[in-house]
């Protein structure tokens, strides 16, 4: 763990989803944009901004964000959290994500993946 406000979070895998993860690996690296937009929708975002440069792809949204526990849950690969809360908090949207593996699209498409949230 670092001494400043940054914190490293261990990525864990729910063993019940290992087979699902293997079957659902993404074939197109560009799919990560759709997956992040879906996560923004699930977090009640009404705006998703995508900026592309030669070196980076930055995706911002105005969704509810994640606290420390939410970040831990996000990086728990295979988490079933969205199955337990099938509707978004603010707008009551049906959640798109189900298996907690969409982040694989992002992780496979980049050298560095950074999450900035509340």
C-alpha positions in Angstrom: 0.0 0.0 0.0 1.2 3.5 -0.8 1.5 6.2 1.8 -0.5 8.9 0.0 -4.2 8.8 -0.9 -3.6 6.2 -3.6 -4.3 2.6 -2.7 -3.6 -0.7 -4.6 -6.6 -3.0 -4.7 -6.1 -6.7 -5.2 -7.9 -8.2 -8.2 -9.8 -11.4 -7.1 -11.8 -13.9 -9.1 -15.0 -15.5 -7.9 -14.3 -19.2 -8.6 -17.8 -19.9 -9.8 -17.2 -17.6 -12.8 -13.9 -18.9 -14.1 -15.6 -21.0 -16.8 -17.8 -18.0 -17.8 -14.8 -15.7 -18.0 -13.0 -18.2 -20.3 -16.1 -18.4 -22.6 -16.7 -14.7 -22.7 -13.2 -13.4 -23.6 -13.4 -10.5 -26.0 -12.3 -10.8 -29.6 -12.2 -7.1 -30.4 -10.2 -4.8 -28.2 -12.5 -1.8 -29.1 -15.3 -3.5 -27.2 -14.0 -2.0 -24.0 -15.6 1.4 -24.9 -19.0 -0.3 -25.1 -18.4 -2.1 -21.8 -17.4 1.1 -20.0 -20.4 2.9 -21.5 -22.6 0.1 -20.2 -21.0 0.5 -16.7 -21.8 4.2 -16.9 -25.4 3.5 -17.8 -25.6 1.1 -14.9 -24.3 3.9 -12.6 -27.1 6.2 -13.8 -24.9 8.4 -16.1 -26.7 10.7 -18.4 -23.5 11.7 -20.2 -20.5 9.7 -21.4 -17.5 11.7 -22.9 -14.9 9.8 -24.9 -11.6 11.6 -25.8 -9.1 9.8 -28.1 -5.5 10.9 -28.7 -2.5 9.0 -30.1 -1.5 7.7 -26.7 -4.7 7.6 -24.6 -8.4 6.9 -24.6 -10.2 8.8 -21.8 -13.8 8.0 -20.9 -15.6 10.2 -18.4 -19.2 10.0 -17.2 -21.5 11.7 -14.7 -22.7 8.5 -13.0 -22.9 7.9 -9.3 -19.3 6.9 -8.9 -17.8 4.3 -6.5 -16.6 4.6 -2.9 -13.8 2.4 -1.6 -16.1 -0.7 -1.2 -17.5 -0.1 -4.7 -14.0 -0.1 -6.2 -13.2 -3.3 -4.4 -16.4 -4.8 -5.7 -15.6 -3.6 -9.2 -12.2 -5.3 -9.2 -13.7 -8.5 -7.8 -13.8 -10.2 -11.2 -16.9 -12.4 -11.5 -18.8 -10.5 -8.8 -22.5 -11.1 -8.8 -23.3 -7.7 -7.1 -25.4 -6.5 -10.1 -27.5 -9.6 -9.8 -28.4 -8.7 -6.2 -29.2 -5.1 -7.3 -30.9 -5.5 -10.7 -32.1 -1.8 -10.9 -29.9 1.3 -10.8 -30.4 3.5 -7.7 -31.3 6.9 -9.2 -33.3 6.1 -12.4 -34.3 2.5 -11.7 -32.7 1.3 -14.9 -32.4 -2.4 -15.6 -28.7 -3.0 -15.3 -26.8 -4.2 -18.4 -23.9 -5.8 -16.6 -24.4 -9.2 -14.9 -21.2 -11.2 -14.6 -18.5 -8.6 -13.5 -16.2 -9.5 -16.4 -16.7 -6.5 -18.8 -13.5 -4.9 -17.4 -11.6 -7.7 -19.2 -12.2 -5.8 -22.4 -10.5 -2.8 -21.0 -7.6 -4.7 -19.4 -6.9 -6.5 -22.6 -6.9 -3.4 -24.7 -4.4 -1.2 -22.7 -1.1 -1.1 -21.0 -2.5 1.0 -18.1 -6.1 1.1 -16.8 -6.9 3.9 -14.3 -10.1 4.5 -12.5 -10.8 8.0 -11.0 -14.0 8.2 -9.0 -15.5 10.0 -6.0 
